[in-house]
Amino acid sequence: MEKLLFLCGLLLSLAAADHATAAESDGKIKVLVVTGGHGFDREPFYEMFSDDAAIDFTAAEHSKTNASVYDREDLLSYDVVVLYDMPQNITDAQKAKFKALFDKGVGLVVLHHALVSYQDWPEYEQIIGGRYQEPDPKKPGTVTKAAGWRHDVDFSVAIVATNHPVTAGLKDFSIHDEIYWGFRVGNDVTPLITTTHPESGKPLGWARTQGRSRVIYLQLGHGKEAFENADYRRLVAQGIRWTANRSGSGKSADAVEPRVFLLDAKQLLMARQLIQGGGKSFAPAWEALLKEAQQALNAKLVSVMDKTVTPPSGDKHDYMSQAPYFWPNPATSNGLPYIRRDGERNPEINKIPDHGNILGMPVKVQTLALAYYFSGDEKYATKAAEFLRAWFLEPATRMNPHFQYAQAVPGVNTGRGIGLIESRGLTQVVDAVGLLADSKSWTEADQRGLETWFAEFLRWMRESGNGRDEAAAKNNHGTYYDMQVASFAMFLRQWEFATNVLQQAKAKRIAVQIEPDGQQPLELARTKAWSYSTANLSGLMSLAKLGECVDVDLWHYQTPDGRSIRKAFDFLTPFALREKEWSYQQLGGWSPEGFAPLARQAALKFSDPRYAELAEKVAKPKPSDRANLLFPVAVKRRLNGS
Ligand SMILES: [Zn+2]
């Protein structure tokens, strides 16, 4: 790992490439921490950044004379600039360089006394959203009734923006810190935190956007007591992630990444710019996507009301399906109870259309949402919204948010936890909605309604007996359960829960499902051993993709005895290449197809060119393949310089 990083860095420096791409390839947020013009307690201050494994920071200090940090050649290569400085002089050239940050979309996290910088530069106040104006410019630091500061105050901090990624998961807390009063706050800011302290200015923190960038200011942070305060640290850490646009919560301004979790937000944005700019490199894939979107425009809306049978509850709004591998019992006159024949689908299940619809609807919705996102043509968003309302929201047709009657086994039960494998497509819905964020057709009320639906469905997954059974499943069912709850939780901004699920997937999924040599014995035991091995690995890769949104690295996680996603991939590779014969069971014939998307992900995530070659070899992607738009291997390789 270290060697690879070193090599990557070497190649980059040889190519004189910008260092930001190196930071991107190891997934860390590249942060420039700017000081100068005010003293501070260095060690505990820098520890806030060095303790944060998700960032890679560089400390920079202004010269005594002016804001010299902005003269740095690499200024625009950072994801985020943190200001903990308080200079007063800045040259015109430095102002221009500072403002270029916002053309590029570099995030800005402004802390504490940086509210006092550049007393003579009005635009700075507008950019950071406020200003502490010295009551007496000739005697900086003067304290008056109108404006002043006081050290060593114990006070409580209240969360104002409970739904904001910067404050996500935080409750009101207390801190020992310095207060300011009399500072100005712009009227275009979103307040994040405040206090009831009678003397302190309010709010204590806010967010705004400047050009393509996200900006936050936190008044807190004078010294060691603040730097070591866990809640303050979390505000800073989440502020860095949000301004870096890594918290997965984009507002859909033009150049801001869409709020998606399994799709790649950066790539979507890039593909959109290329398509709208008339670029030809994606043309075949884009044309194919438009063709499918046209079909979806003409497709009939579906809902759980389409079924002719009624679930045991008597309420057709309940989802219902029958277990696919269970058949009538030949030993009984009425065929009950049904018996299991693994891997053999009973065609009887198709009589209830809910299963087919809950798989097909998300595919159409995502196709339409992509067509809208790339083209800006409202008609695609309109149809996507109609599909979503019919399935989730319209009182006459909506599905109740639970899966109590999924995969029933006649004569045995009326539904099983295992049925939750059938709702996996809803993760596509969640991403599609992120692509519709700008659309007139998808209203605030729709968004709120859908969030309520998913909050209820997620609660059912976590609390019901069937949901808990599925969570406890060791094999691919457990993997797809995690994928769903993590994706839904991110959609609902339940970051802490999503992070926990993905952290726990290391021990609960990777360590349990994969042998040190890469075999997945729980899937190899199935009658479709190849299909299930690739399907489970695909689920694990989805978990790794979701992990990127919350800084949990499952791509490179490995147990001490060597179990990892990469091992599982390497184990399957010689079979996909037909260098080895698949000797396990595989009902219905063997085909390497399911392996191609996995090879593509491996090529993107494992910094070893072997994987990119492999992806070409396993199944040469057709130019019309949608994956060329969403996960383009060759383009990514060039960008990473590897
Ligand atoms: Zn201070």
Boltz pocket constraint, residues with backbone or C-beta under 6 A from the ligand:
constraints:
  - pocket:
      binder: B
      contacts: [[A, 112], [A, 113], [A, 178], [A, 221], [A, 222]]
      max_distance: 6.0
